[in-house]
Every structure is written in C-alpha cells, then in structure tokens.
Amino acid sequence: MVSFSMIDATKLRSIAMAQQGLHKNAAFGRGRTGVLQMISQLGYLQLDSISVVVRAHRHILRTRVPGADLRHLGRLLADREIYEYRFPVAAYHPMSEFRFASHHMAWRWEMNQRQFRVRREDRAMMTRVLDRIREEGPLRSRDFEAGTHKSGGWWHWKPAKRALEMLYYQGDLMVSARDGMEKSFDLTERVVPADIDTSTPDMEEYVRYLIHSVMRAHGFASYRTLTFPARGVPVRKAMLSELARQVSEGELVQFVDKTGEKLWGMPDLVEGRLPRVTEKVRILSPFDNLVTERERLSNVFGFDYQIECFVPEAKRKYGYFCLPVMMGKSFMARMDCRSHRDESRFEIKALYLEPEFATRRAFASVVNDFARAIREYGVFDGCKDVIVMETAPEFARGMLRSQLKSAP
C-alpha cells in the first residue's frame, strides 16, 4: 500500500482536475465532438432546473467546452449518441454505456412494485400511458392534461405524470427530445439504436464498469465515490472483491488519505508525472462533477462546501445558491449569486473568500482575473451589469467593485 505522504494533496488535486478537463482550456476540444468527449470522460452531465443563475448543464459545458451550447446537446440526443436518465442523478450519459443503467432500472421497477400495493390504480394508468405513446409517438406530460386526448377527458394529469415518471425510471420509456426543461417521452425500443447492446451485465461486469467510469472521471476514488452511481443496487461484496483483484494484478494502486480513508487510483496517474494545471479563475456550478462529492472535496481540496438551496433559509450559512470559485488548483471563494436577466443585472449577493485569499495582498493578486471571470460569466448568463452587495472580508467589496468597473 502506498502511504498518503508519498502522494500529497497537491498531486491528487492535479490528477482530479486533469481527469475532469479543468486543467487547461478546451481539454476535450470544441463543438459537438468536444461535448460528446466531455460526457464520455466524465460519465454524465447533470441536468437541473434551478435557474437563479444559468442552469447546471449549460454552466458545466461552458467550463470545459468553450462555445458549446444547448444545440450541441440537442443534436447529440437526437442522433442517439447520448441518453437521459437518473443514474445516479438526472443527467445525460453516453448511449454506448446504456446497458449499465439496467441494474438501476431494475431497482426502480422493484420500488414501483412495492408502491403498487398502495397505488394499484397506477398500474392501469401506466398501461394506458404506454398504449397511447405506442399509438401516437413521443408525448410530453402536458399532452396528458384533460381534454388533450382525442378520445375524451378521462386523463387526470397528476396520475398520468406519475405514471410517466414510473415508466421512465423503470426503463419502459426514455426521453426522446427536450425543449428547455420540457421532456418528450417515447418507447425505449424506439429510442435506443438497434446496434446498441442492451443486455444486462452480471454483477462482476457491472462493478468493473463502475470502477472504470469513476477512474476515468476522477483518477482516484474512495469506496463511497466508486459506489455512488450504484445507489440502490447492492454491490458491496462484488465491488470489494473486484477492487482486491485489480490491486493484486496491478491495475489499481491503493493508498490512504490524511483521514485514513482508503483510496484506489490509476497507477499511471498516481505514480506518474504531475499534470500541469493552468493558473486561472474558474467559476463552477454547485452541480459540477468536481464538487458533488463533498467529503472528497474537503479531504483533497480543503474546501468545506454544501449547496444550501435545499437547506431551510434560517439554517443557511452562506446563501441559497453559492458558486464555488477556483484559482488554479485551489478554491478561492464561494459567491451567492442571482441573475436578473430582465434587467441585464448579475447580482453577487454575498462573496466569501477562503482563508488563503482573505488578506488584502492575496486578494489583490487575483482580483483582476476574478473580475474578468465574473464579467464573462455575467454576459454568458445574459447580464451586462454586475453589482456586489456583501463580501467577507469587507475590504474585498471595494477592491472587486473597482476592478469590475475597469474589467473589459
């Protein structure tokens, strides 16, 4: 076993950022090809409906594929090169890896069967929804509102919407297209291309996939990170057995972090040269693949972060939707923001600097780049003007406001 002292946090940060495509500009390329390469490398691109600032999938795209937009995602979805599913979160995934969602779909099916004992009326509704989509083609949830069906008004929107979601989660339906956040559903066999393998992998192959996909995205991982995508699927025994095999055969190396937690990593990364990370400001989404594993973020980057939009307002420490901000390999701040697009105004409600950047001297060394990054992000979100309300420390407000006035 390699000790953590031989693999310091600086190297782990570099590995994580390089695997995530955050170490340099356009690491995955550009355009449609770059978007597909990004999703394939990261394993998934999370979708989220929160729009106080630009939505998560657009934000994550921007940080890795310059110039990419929703048209590229729409084209990839239409061409069946990606698919949408909640595995482990609502996200786009590579269509080539579709079969590995089948264990999660089976778990969802079992969950639905248990619900039927309470909601037996759902079974009939699910059959009706399937029959209608089979007959009419792709439909949206609002197509099941009363009066939208030619044969009468027996549809009740909420039960129909619930049936749609159940059928989607258990794999009978898939998202065939999107218009913003509105989904169209079609039969799975009409969405998945004929040349895609849809067989269910056995548990050994499934855990090998989990290990491969997580290592591809992060370079190293804890047991918790490795099993996160399998949420709901019992993989512990097979996972531990496969990890032991891969370590014994040299496919992975094992070490511990500063807390004593076991980590597994790719030998060529853990034992190789340190990847170079460009020194620039990066404003990340709270749902960015780099930051969603909160304990990993704390252990490796020393950044104690939690998105607080799901926390009652009275218990929030920083704000509703704080964006993590990096400089190089370090987290420099978090800022609670809101885009007032109708007024073309990007509001920084509160900015909190991390200790490393919380002196006048340290902040002065990055404030110019930070102001430029904020300006660019605001324009990306449809806002020309930027206002700064509160900062901690307080001196940062005046320094940032001054630089924002002169930032191009």
SULUR-V194660 format. One record per backbone hydrogen bond with DSSP energy under -1.0 kcal/mol. NH is the residue of the N-H (numbers start at 1). CO is the residue of the C=O. If there is no record, write none. Layout:
nh: [NH:NH]
co: [CO:CO]
This chain:
nh: [2:6:7:12:13:14:15:16:17:18:19:20:21:22:29:34:35:36:37:38:39:40:41:42:43:45:47:59:60:61:62:63:64:65:68:72:73:74:75:76:77:78:79:80:81:82:83:85:87:87:91:92:93:95:97:98:100:101:102:105:106:107:108:109:110:111:112:113:114:115:116:118:119:122:125:126:127:128:129:130:131:132:133:134:135:136:137:139:143:144:145:148:152:160:161:162:163:164:165:166:167:168:169:170:171:172:173:174:176:177:179:182:184:185:186:188:190:191:192:196:206:207:208:209:210:211:212:213:214:215:216:217:218:219:221:226:227:230:231:233:235:239:240:241:242:243:244:245:246:247:248:249:250:251:252:253:255:257:260:263:264:265:266:269:270:271:278:280:282:284:288:291:292:294:297:298:299:300:301:302:303:311:315:316:323:325:326:327:328:330:332:333:334:335:336:337:338:339:340:341:343:345:346:347:348:349:350:351:352:353:354:357:358:363:364:365:366:367:370:371:372:373:374:375:376:377:378:379:380:381:382:383:385:387:389:392:396:397:399:400:401:402:403:404:405:407]
co: [254:3:4:8:9:10:11:12:13:14:15:16:18:17:26:30:31:32:33:34:35:36:37:38:39:92:90:55:56:57:58:59:61:61:65:69:69:70:71:72:73:74:75:77:76:76:93:91:85:89:85:45:83:81:94:95:97:98:99:101:102:103:104:105:106:107:108:109:110:111:112:115:115:119:121:122:123:124:125:126:127:128:129:130:131:132:133:185:140:141:142:145:149:156:157:158:159:160:161:162:163:164:165:166:168:167:167:186:184:184:182:179:177:139:174:172:187:188:188:193:202:203:204:205:206:207:208:209:210:211:212:213:214:215:264:222:223:227:228:230:233:235:236:237:238:239:240:241:242:243:244:245:247:246:246:265:263:261:257:255:221:253:219:266:266:267:23:278:326:324:285:288:288:292:293:294:295:296:297:298:297:308:312:313:335:333:282:330:280:327:325:325:352:323:350:321:347:52:345:339:340:340:385:338:387:336:336:390:334:392:332:354:355:359:360:361:363:363:366:367:368:369:370:371:372:373:374:375:376:377:379:378:344:346:348:351:393:394:395:396:397:398:399:400:401:403]
